[in-house]
């Protein structure tokens, strides 16, 4: 019996490699260790009318959507620590706590750019960019100082819907063709 697989002559042109580059408002955050993870969780409401024996086409709608980018950052600048502590302030090289403010606390855009390897044709994609908008870093800020080795800080960027566009999910994934 023949084995089936999804490999084609173009498979090598459609694979992502490397940890990617993480940027905040188009400014690169720095080196990572352990890579980054993107999660997009979309929950659909399942309405079962009388007589339905299972899920019915057209009787489902989007109930919620969450996008989270987890970054394990090796480079710790004061700006990176400031972003890791949502609501904090940075003044004269000192970071201190504070409240969340709609105008200043949220990060407008966090991008993850990942390379596509093996691209040989102009019709193939050379890069994939994920963008999350209106982000806060949520979760504990943990600065673990091991006896030996380097410090890696994990940051979880949570995208938020904008109040003016509640029907637009706060994430995009863009495939960029080779030029």
N, C-alpha and C positions, 0 to 999 in steps of 0.2 A: 504494500500500500504506500502511495506517495505521501510524503510529509508536506503539509501546507504551512506557509509562512508569508509574512507581508513584505518581504524584501523585494525591492525593485532596483533597476539600474540607477535610480535617482535617490535612493535611500540616504546615501552618504552626504547628499546636499541638503538634507532636511533634518539634521540633528543639531541640537544646541550643546555647546561645550563651555566649560569654564565657569567661574563663580559670577561673572558679570560685573558690571559697574553700578554702584548705587549712588544716586545724586539727589540732593535736595535743592529744588528750584534751580536746576541745571548746574549746580556746583557739586563736584565729586566729593563724597564723604571720606574716601580713603580705602585702604586695604581691609579685606575681610579674612577671616579664618574659619573654615567650616561652612562657607557658602551662605546662600540666602534661600529662603523658602517663601513661595507665594501661595496663599490660600484664598480662593474665592468660594464662599459658601452661599448658595442660592437655595432658599427653601420655597417650595411650591405648595400651595393649598390644594388639597384633593377633595373635591366635592363629589359625593356618591349619591346620585338621584335614586329614588326607589326603582328597583328592577335591575340596577347595574350589578354585575357580578365582579367588577373590578374597576380599575381606573378608566375613565371615559374621556376620549379626546374632546378638547374644548372646555372641559369642566375643571380646568386647573389654571391657577394664576399665581404670579410671583407674590409671595407673602413678605419675604425679607431677603436682603442681600448684604453680605459682609465681605470686605476685602482686607486681608492682613498680609503685610510683607514683613517677614522676620529676617533680620540682618544680624550676623555675628561679626561685630566690628573689632578689628585689631588696632586701628588707628584712633586714638582718643585725643581729639583736639577739644578745646574748651567749647567750641560751637557744637561738636557732636554730643558732649555731655549735656549741654544746654537743651538740645533737641530731645535727649533721652528723658529729661525731667519736665514733662508737660506742665505749663503754667509758671515755670521758673523765670527768673530775670537774670540777665548777664550784664554786669556793669563793672568797668575797671578790673577785668579779669576775675571777678567774683560772681559765682552763681548762687542765688538764694531762692527759696520757695515763694510761691504766690498762687493766686487764683487763676482759673482758666478764664480767658477773655476771648470773646468771639472775634475781635478784630486783630489780636496779636498772637495768640497762642497757637492757633492751627497752622500747620505747614501747608502751603498752597499745593505743592506737588512733590511727590517722591517718585523717582524713576529708577527702574532696573533695566539696564541694557545688556542683552546677551547676544553673543556672536553665533552665527550659523557657520559651521565649517564646511569646507569642500564645495563652496559655491563656484560653479563654472559657467553658468548661463545668466544673462541679464534678467531672465524671467524668474529666477530663483531668489529667495529672500536672503539677505546678507546679515540682517539684524532683527531682533525682536525687542521691542520696548514695551515694558509694562509701566503704566503710570497710575498712581493712586493720588486722589485729591482730597484736600481738607483733612489732613492727617493729624492724629495725636499719637505719641508713643505711650502705650498703656502697659501696665504691669510693673513689677518692681524693678528698680535700678539696682543691679547687683554688681559690685566691684569686687570680684574674687581675686585675691592676690596670692597665687600659689607660691610654694616654697621655691620651686624652680619652674621656669617657663614664662610665657607671656600672658598678659591679661587680655581676655576677649569679653566684650560686653555685648549681650544680646538685647536688641531693640525690636519691639513689635509695633510697626506702624499700622494703625487702624484708620482706614478711610471713612469719611463721614459724608452723608448726603448734605448738599447745600440747601438751606431753607427756601431759596428762590426756585430751585429745580428739583423738587422731591421725586420726580419720575425718572431722573437721569442717575444711573448708578455711578458711584464715584471711582470708577476704574476704567481703563482702556488697555487693550493689547494691540500693538501696531506691528505688522510685519513690513519691513522695509526692503524693497527689491534692490538687487545689486545695481550699481550705476554704470 
